[in-house]
Amino acid sequence: MARDTGFPTADAENDFARQRRRADVARLVSWLRREPDDVNAILPFDEVVAALGKVGEKSLGLQVVTIESIVGSVDRTGDFDRYFRPTSTHSRARWERLAVAQRRGESVPPVQLYRVGSMHFVIDGHHRVSIACAMHQKTIDAYVTEIITRISPEGITQRADLLIKDHRRLFLSRVPLQGSQREAVQVTDPWEYAELSECVEAWGFRLMQEKGEFLGRDTVARRWFGEEFLPVVRMLRGADMLPEHTDAEAYLWIARERYRLVRRHMWNDEIVAELRDRAPRKHKPAT
């Protein structure tokens, strides 16, 4: 780490230039590694909340927030990278002016943040966060508003992760599983959530025809999980089929193959045995 000169203006100028170089180097390294474009991109608040589904919000007042938890912005996603390094020189004058003020010990107001899970998004104070990063501060004072979402934001690290969150949110709106049942149904391909939704709704329709009565989505979801999903998964695991897949992925695959094979919506050990040889295997990467 470069040493300070003791002159606030010179040190602020050096800090900005250093952060700009680091941003450019990070972008070049990402390109050389053929990494996705969004690896170093700041997360957009609106897209994250849209994918998760906003339920409500509440003010938490003044908080001490860790710098590393600040990963996104409400409206300045193009001005800073994922580590709040400036991506251009157009904000240099303001950045350096605020940095000089901090180095001189002048009072700096808290920033304003949204909290989504463990992530924070800047409403106001982007330059102050950027300067805090440059000066290797661990925490920053902030007025925080917590956003309550329909599904958990856990697992979001880059923009590409929002697609699967969005599809999972839509799946749970169509198949409103609760508690541990909700957590037990996971897929890694976003589009499979749509296909799984269709499977559950079709199963519910057949159940309503059989019973001769209307059943709400909550009831269909609960009964599908207990009467269809769990028994099938137990048969699959007992037959040691698709061990590399999640329970939901295994269920979805065998549901497709069952209908192709027997054209019937039923399960028994004979069908599972007949499908065992058809089960795909995920290839392990070479070491």
TORKOL-4160 file (C-alpha; in steps of 0.2 Angstrom, whole numbers, padded with zeros to 4 digits, m for minus):
287
<pt num="1" X="0000" Y="0000" Z="0000"/>
<pt num="2" X="0007" Y="0017" Z="m0005"/>
<pt num="3" X="0012" Y="0029" Z="0009"/>
<pt num="4" X="0003" Y="0045" Z="0012"/>
<pt num="5" X="0014" Y="0061" Z="0009"/>
<pt num="6" X="0005" Y="0071" Z="0023"/>
<pt num="7" X="m0002" Y="0083" Z="0011"/>
<pt num="8" X="m0021" Y="0081" Z="0009"/>
<pt num="9" X="m0023" Y="0087" Z="m0008"/>
<pt num="10" X="m0008" Y="0077" Z="m0015"/>
<pt num="11" X="m0014" Y="0061" Z="m0006"/>
<pt num="12" X="m0032" Y="0063" Z="m0012"/>
<pt num="13" X="m0025" Y="0065" Z="m0030"/>
<pt num="14" X="m0015" Y="0049" Z="m0028"/>
<pt num="15" X="m0029" Y="0040" Z="m0021"/>
<pt num="16" X="m0040" Y="0044" Z="m0035"/>
<pt num="17" X="m0027" Y="0039" Z="m0048"/>
<pt num="18" X="m0023" Y="0023" Z="m0039"/>
<pt num="19" X="m0042" Y="0018" Z="m0039"/>
<pt num="20" X="m0044" Y="0022" Z="m0057"/>
<pt num="21" X="m0029" Y="0011" Z="m0062"/>
<pt num="22" X="m0035" Y="m0003" Z="m0051"/>
<pt num="23" X="m0052" Y="m0002" Z="m0060"/>
<pt num="24" X="m0044" Y="m0003" Z="m0077"/>
<pt num="25" X="m0033" Y="m0017" Z="m0072"/>
<pt num="26" X="m0048" Y="m0027" Z="m0065"/>
<pt num="27" X="m0057" Y="m0024" Z="m0081"/>
<pt num="28" X="m0043" Y="m0030" Z="m0091"/>
<pt num="29" X="m0040" Y="m0046" Z="m0080"/>
<pt num="30" X="m0058" Y="m0050" Z="m0082"/>
<pt num="31" X="m0057" Y="m0049" Z="m0101"/>
<pt num="32" X="m0041" Y="m0060" Z="m0102"/>
<pt num="33" X="m0049" Y="m0073" Z="m0091"/>
<pt num="34" X="m0065" Y="m0072" Z="m0102"/>
<pt num="35" X="m0076" Y="m0069" Z="m0086"/>
<pt num="36" X="m0094" Y="m0063" Z="m0088"/>
<pt num="37" X="m0095" Y="m0044" Z="m0091"/>
<pt num="38" X="m0105" Y="m0042" Z="m0074"/>
<pt num="39" X="m0091" Y="m0049" Z="m0063"/>
<pt num="40" X="m0084" Y="m0032" Z="m0059"/>
<pt num="41" X="m0101" Y="m0023" Z="m0061"/>
<pt num="42" X="m0110" Y="m0015" Z="m0047"/>
<pt num="43" X="m0127" Y="m0022" Z="m0043"/>
<pt num="44" X="m0142" Y="m0012" Z="m0048"/>
<pt num="45" X="m0154" Y="m0010" Z="m0034"/>
<pt num="46" X="m0170" Y="m0009" Z="m0045"/>
<pt num="47" X="m0166" Y="m0026" Z="m0054"/>
<pt num="48" X="m0162" Y="m0035" Z="m0038"/>
<pt num="49" X="m0178" Y="m0030" Z="m0029"/>
<pt num="50" X="m0188" Y="m0034" Z="m0045"/>
<pt num="51" X="m0181" Y="m0051" Z="m0045"/>
<pt num="52" X="m0184" Y="m0054" Z="m0027"/>
<pt num="53" X="m0201" Y="m0046" Z="m0025"/>
<pt num="54" X="m0203" Y="m0031" Z="m0013"/>
<pt num="55" X="m0215" Y="m0034" Z="0001"/>
<pt num="56" X="m0211" Y="m0019" Z="0012"/>
<pt num="57" X="m0198" Y="m0008" Z="0020"/>
<pt num="58" X="m0193" Y="m0001" Z="0036"/>
<pt num="59" X="m0181" Y="0013" Z="0043"/>
<pt num="60" X="m0167" Y="0006" Z="0054"/>
<pt num="61" X="m0160" Y="0023" Z="0058"/>
<pt num="62" X="m0141" Y="0026" Z="0060"/>
<pt num="63" X="m0131" Y="0011" Z="0058"/>
<pt num="64" X="m0112" Y="0006" Z="0057"/>
<pt num="65" X="m0111" Y="m0004" Z="0041"/>
<pt num="66" X="m0096" Y="m0014" Z="0034"/>
<pt num="67" X="m0089" Y="m0007" Z="0018"/>
<pt num="68" X="m0088" Y="m0025" Z="0010"/>
<pt num="69" X="m0107" Y="m0027" Z="0012"/>
<pt num="70" X="m0110" Y="m0012" Z="0000"/>
<pt num="71" X="m0112" Y="m0020" Z="m0017"/>
<pt num="72" X="m0124" Y="m0010" Z="m0026"/>
<pt num="73" X="m0132" Y="0007" Z="m0031"/>
<pt num="74" X="m0149" Y="0014" Z="m0034"/>
<pt num="75" X="m0144" Y="0025" Z="m0049"/>
<pt num="76" X="m0125" Y="0026" Z="m0051"/>
<pt num="77" X="m0121" Y="0009" Z="m0058"/>
<pt num="78" X="m0111" Y="0015" Z="m0072"/>
<pt num="79" X="m0099" Y="0027" Z="m0062"/>
<pt num="80" X="m0091" Y="0014" Z="m0050"/>
<pt num="81" X="m0086" Y="m0004" Z="m0051"/>
<pt num="82" X="m0090" Y="m0018" Z="m0039"/>
<pt num="83" X="m0077" Y="m0011" Z="m0027"/>
<pt num="84" X="m0083" Y="0007" Z="m0029"/>
<pt num="85" X="m0068" Y="0012" Z="m0039"/>
<pt num="86" X="m0072" Y="0026" Z="m0051"/>
<pt num="87" X="m0074" Y="0020" Z="m0069"/>
<pt num="88" X="m0070" Y="0037" Z="m0077"/>
<pt num="89" X="m0062" Y="0053" Z="m0073"/>
<pt num="90" X="m0078" Y="0064" Z="m0074"/>
<pt num="91" X="m0081" Y="0064" Z="m0056"/>
<pt num="92" X="m0063" Y="0067" Z="m0051"/>
<pt num="93" X="m0065" Y="0085" Z="m0045"/>
<pt num="94" X="m0079" Y="0080" Z="m0033"/>
<pt num="95" X="m0071" Y="0064" Z="m0027"/>
<pt num="96" X="m0054" Y="0073" Z="m0023"/>
<pt num="97" X="m0063" Y="0088" Z="m0014"/>
<pt num="98" X="m0072" Y="0076" Z="m0003"/>
<pt num="99" X="m0056" Y="0066" Z="0000"/>
<pt num="100" X="m0047" Y="0081" Z="0005"/>
<pt num="101" X="m0060" Y="0086" Z="0017"/>
<pt num="102" X="m0060" Y="0069" Z="0025"/>
<pt num="103" X="m0041" Y="0069" Z="0027"/>
<pt num="104" X="m0042" Y="0086" Z="0035"/>
<pt num="105" X="m0053" Y="0079" Z="0048"/>
<pt num="106" X="m0069" Y="0089" Z="0043"/>
<pt num="107" X="m0086" Y="0081" Z="0047"/>
<pt num="108" X="m0093" Y="0070" Z="0034"/>
<pt num="109" X="m0112" Y="0066" Z="0035"/>
<pt num="110" X="m0118" Y="0048" Z="0035"/>
<pt num="111" X="m0122" Y="0040" Z="0019"/>
<pt num="112" X="m0139" Y="0033" Z="0015"/>
<pt num="113" X="m0142" Y="0015" Z="0011"/>
<pt num="114" X="m0155" Y="0002" Z="0007"/>
<pt num="115" X="m0152" Y="m0015" Z="0015"/>
<pt num="116" X="m0158" Y="m0031" Z="0006"/>
<pt num="117" X="m0153" Y="m0046" Z="0016"/>
<pt num="118" X="m0135" Y="m0044" Z="0020"/>
<pt num="119" X="m0132" Y="m0032" Z="0005"/>
<pt num="120" X="m0132" Y="m0013" Z="0005"/>
<pt num="121" X="m0136" Y="m0002" Z="m0010"/>
<pt num="122" X="m0131" Y="0017" Z="m0010"/>
<pt num="123" X="m0145" Y="0029" Z="m0011"/>
<pt num="124" X="m0134" Y="0045" Z="m0007"/>
<pt num="125" X="m0115" Y="0045" Z="m0004"/>
<pt num="126" X="m0107" Y="0036" Z="m0018"/>
<pt num="127" X="m0091" Y="0046" Z="m0017"/>
<pt num="128" X="m0090" Y="0044" Z="0001"/>
<pt num="129" X="m0091" Y="0025" Z="0000"/>
<pt num="130" X="m0078" Y="0026" Z="m0014"/>
<pt num="131" X="m0066" Y="0036" Z="m0004"/>
<pt num="132" X="m0069" Y="0025" Z="0011"/>
<pt num="133" X="m0064" Y="0010" Z="0000"/>
<pt num="134" X="m0048" Y="0019" Z="m0006"/>
<pt num="135" X="m0043" Y="0023" Z="0012"/>
<pt num="136" X="m0046" Y="0005" Z="0017"/>
<pt num="137" X="m0059" Y="0009" Z="0030"/>
<pt num="138" X="m0069" Y="m0006" Z="0037"/>
<pt num="139" X="m0085" Y="0003" Z="0041"/>
<pt num="140" X="m0095" Y="0018" Z="0038"/>
<pt num="141" X="m0109" Y="0027" Z="0046"/>
<pt num="142" X="m0126" Y="0026" Z="0037"/>
<pt num="143" X="m0144" Y="0029" Z="0038"/>
<pt num="144" X="m0151" Y="0012" Z="0033"/>
<pt num="145" X="m0168" Y="0007" Z="0026"/>
<pt num="146" X="m0172" Y="m0011" Z="0026"/>
<pt num="147" X="m0181" Y="m0019" Z="0011"/>
<pt num="148" X="m0191" Y="m0034" Z="0014"/>
<pt num="149" X="m0192" Y="m0046" Z="0000"/>
<pt num="150" X="m0203" Y="m0061" Z="m0005"/>
<pt num="151" X="m0189" Y="m0073" Z="m0007"/>
<pt num="152" X="m0171" Y="m0073" Z="0000"/>
<pt num="153" X="m0157" Y="m0063" Z="m0008"/>
<pt num="154" X="m0145" Y="m0076" Z="m0002"/>
<pt num="155" X="m0133" Y="m0082" Z="m0016"/>
<pt num="156" X="m0133" Y="m0066" Z="m0026"/>
<pt num="157" X="m0115" Y="m0061" Z="m0031"/>
<pt num="158" X="m0117" Y="m0054" Z="m0048"/>
<pt num="159" X="m0130" Y="m0048" Z="m0060"/>
<pt num="160" X="m0132" Y="m0065" Z="m0069"/>
<pt num="161" X="m0139" Y="m0072" Z="m0052"/>
<pt num="162" X="m0154" Y="m0061" Z="m0053"/>
<pt num="163" X="m0162" Y="m0072" Z="m0067"/>
<pt num="164" X="m0164" Y="m0088" Z="m0056"/>
<pt num="165" X="m0170" Y="m0077" Z="m0042"/>
<pt num="166" X="m0183" Y="m0070" Z="m0053"/>
<pt num="167" X="m0189" Y="m0087" Z="m0060"/>
<pt num="168" X="m0189" Y="m0094" Z="m0042"/>
<pt num="169" X="m0200" Y="m0079" Z="m0036"/>
<pt num="170" X="m0212" Y="m0083" Z="m0050"/>
<pt num="171" X="m0212" Y="m0101" Z="m0046"/>
<pt num="172" X="m0216" Y="m0098" Z="m0028"/>
<pt num="173" X="m0230" Y="m0086" Z="m0033"/>
<pt num="174" X="m0238" Y="m0101" Z="m0043"/>
<pt num="175" X="m0233" Y="m0114" Z="m0031"/>
<pt num="176" X="m0233" Y="m0106" Z="m0014"/>
<pt num="177" X="m0223" Y="m0119" Z="m0004"/>
<pt num="178" X="m0219" Y="m0114" Z="0014"/>
<pt num="179" X="m0205" Y="m0117" Z="0027"/>
<pt num="180" X="m0194" Y="m0132" Z="0024"/>
<pt num="181" X="m0205" Y="m0137" Z="0009"/>
<pt num="182" X="m0200" Y="m0121" Z="0000"/>
<pt num="183" X="m0181" Y="m0124" Z="0004"/>
<pt num="184" X="m0182" Y="m0142" Z="m0002"/>
<pt num="185" X="m0187" Y="m0137" Z="m0020"/>
<pt num="186" X="m0172" Y="m0130" Z="m0029"/>
<pt num="187" X="m0166" Y="m0130" Z="m0047"/>
<pt num="188" X="m0150" Y="m0123" Z="m0055"/>
<pt num="189" X="m0157" Y="m0119" Z="m0072"/>
<pt num="190" X="m0169" Y="m0104" Z="m0071"/>
<pt num="191" X="m0180" Y="m0111" Z="m0085"/>
<pt num="192" X="m0184" Y="m0127" Z="m0075"/>
<pt num="193" X="m0194" Y="m0117" Z="m0062"/>
<pt num="194" X="m0206" Y="m0113" Z="m0076"/>
<pt num="195" X="m0207" Y="m0131" Z="m0081"/>
<pt num="196" X="m0209" Y="m0136" Z="m0063"/>
<pt num="197" X="m0223" Y="m0124" Z="m0061"/>
<pt num="198" X="m0232" Y="m0132" Z="m0076"/>
<pt num="199" X="m0230" Y="m0149" Z="m0068"/>
<pt num="200" X="m0237" Y="m0144" Z="m0051"/>
<pt num="201" X="m0252" Y="m0135" Z="m0059"/>
<pt num="202" X="m0256" Y="m0150" Z="m0070"/>
<pt num="203" X="m0255" Y="m0161" Z="m0055"/>
<pt num="204" X="m0267" Y="m0150" Z="m0046"/>
<pt num="205" X="m0279" Y="m0149" Z="m0060"/>
<pt num="206" X="m0279" Y="m0168" Z="m0061"/>
<pt num="207" X="m0282" Y="m0169" Z="m0042"/>
<pt num="208" X="m0297" Y="m0157" Z="m0043"/>
<pt num="209" X="m0304" Y="m0167" Z="m0057"/>
<pt num="210" X="m0303" Y="m0183" Z="m0046"/>
<pt num="211" X="m0310" Y="m0175" Z="m0031"/>
<pt num="212" X="m0323" Y="m0165" Z="m0040"/>
<pt num="213" X="m0319" Y="m0149" Z="m0030"/>
<pt num="214" X="m0309" Y="m0133" Z="m0032"/>
<pt num="215" X="m0292" Y="m0132" Z="m0023"/>
<pt num="216" X="m0283" Y="m0116" Z="m0020"/>
<pt num="217" X="m0264" Y="m0114" Z="m0024"/>
<pt num="218" X="m0259" Y="m0116" Z="m0006"/>
<pt num="219" X="m0268" Y="m0133" Z="m0005"/>
<pt num="220" X="m0261" Y="m0139" Z="m0021"/>
<pt num="221" X="m0244" Y="m0135" Z="m0017"/>
<pt num="222" X="m0244" Y="m0143" Z="0000"/>
<pt num="223" X="m0252" Y="m0159" Z="m0007"/>
<pt num="224" X="m0241" Y="m0160" Z="m0022"/>
<pt num="225" X="m0226" Y="m0159" Z="m0010"/>
<pt num="226" X="m0232" Y="m0172" Z="0002"/>
<pt num="227" X="m0241" Y="m0184" Z="m0010"/>
<pt num="228" X="m0231" Y="m0183" Z="m0026"/>
<pt num="229" X="m0214" Y="m0175" Z="m0024"/>
<pt num="230" X="m0208" Y="m0183" Z="m0008"/>
<pt num="231" X="m0213" Y="m0201" Z="m0013"/>
<pt num="232" X="m0205" Y="m0199" Z="m0030"/>
<pt num="233" X="m0189" Y="m0192" Z="m0023"/>
<pt num="234" X="m0188" Y="m0206" Z="m0010"/>
<pt num="235" X="m0190" Y="m0219" Z="m0024"/>
<pt num="236" X="m0176" Y="m0210" Z="m0034"/>
<pt num="237" X="m0164" Y="m0209" Z="m0020"/>
<pt num="238" X="m0168" Y="m0227" Z="m0015"/>
<pt num="239" X="m0164" Y="m0232" Z="m0033"/>
<pt num="240" X="m0148" Y="m0222" Z="m0032"/>
<pt num="241" X="m0153" Y="m0212" Z="m0047"/>
<pt num="242" X="m0147" Y="m0194" Z="m0052"/>
<pt num="243" X="m0137" Y="m0192" Z="m0036"/>
<pt num="244" X="m0128" Y="m0177" Z="m0044"/>
<pt num="245" X="m0145" Y="m0167" Z="m0046"/>
<pt num="246" X="m0155" Y="m0158" Z="m0034"/>
<pt num="247" X="m0171" Y="m0167" Z="m0028"/>
<pt num="248" X="m0182" Y="m0155" Z="m0039"/>
<pt num="249" X="m0171" Y="m0158" Z="m0054"/>
<pt num="250" X="m0172" Y="m0177" Z="m0052"/>
<pt num="251" X="m0190" Y="m0176" Z="m0050"/>
<pt num="252" X="m0192" Y="m0165" Z="m0065"/>
<pt num="253" X="m0182" Y="m0176" Z="m0076"/>
<pt num="254" X="m0190" Y="m0192" Z="m0071"/>
<pt num="255" X="m0208" Y="m0184" Z="m0073"/>
<pt num="256" X="m0203" Y="m0180" Z="m0091"/>
<pt num="257" X="m0197" Y="m0198" Z="m0095"/>
<pt num="258" X="m0211" Y="m0207" Z="m0086"/>
<pt num="259" X="m0224" Y="m0199" Z="m0097"/>
<pt num="260" X="m0213" Y="m0202" Z="m0113"/>
<pt num="261" X="m0212" Y="m0220" Z="m0108"/>
<pt num="262" X="m0229" Y="m0225" Z="m0101"/>
<pt num="263" X="m0240" Y="m0210" Z="m0106"/>
<pt num="264" X="m0248" Y="m0211" Z="m0088"/>
<pt num="265" X="m0247" Y="m0200" Z="m0073"/>
<pt num="266" X="m0243" Y="m0214" Z="m0061"/>
<pt num="267" X="m0228" Y="m0220" Z="m0050"/>
<pt num="268" X="m0222" Y="m0237" Z="m0045"/>
<pt num="269" X="m0206" Y="m0247" Z="m0043"/>
<pt num="270" X="m0207" Y="m0255" Z="m0060"/>
<pt num="271" X="m0207" Y="m0238" Z="m0069"/>
<pt num="272" X="m0192" Y="m0231" Z="m0058"/>
<pt num="273" X="m0183" Y="m0247" Z="m0062"/>
<pt num="274" X="m0186" Y="m0245" Z="m0081"/>
<pt num="275" X="m0180" Y="m0227" Z="m0080"/>
<pt num="276" X="m0164" Y="m0230" Z="m0071"/>
<pt num="277" X="m0154" Y="m0234" Z="m0086"/>
<pt num="278" X="m0160" Y="m0218" Z="m0095"/>
<pt num="279" X="m0154" Y="m0207" Z="m0081"/>
<pt num="280" X="m0141" Y="m0194" Z="m0087"/>
<pt num="281" X="m0125" Y="m0193" Z="m0078"/>
<pt num="282" X="m0116" Y="m0176" Z="m0075"/>
<pt num="283" X="m0098" Y="m0177" Z="m0081"/>
<pt num="284" X="m0085" Y="m0172" Z="m0067"/>
<pt num="285" X="m0073" Y="m0159" Z="m0073"/>
<pt num="286" X="m0055" Y="m0165" Z="m0077"/>
<pt num="287" X="m0043" Y="m0162" Z="m0063"/>
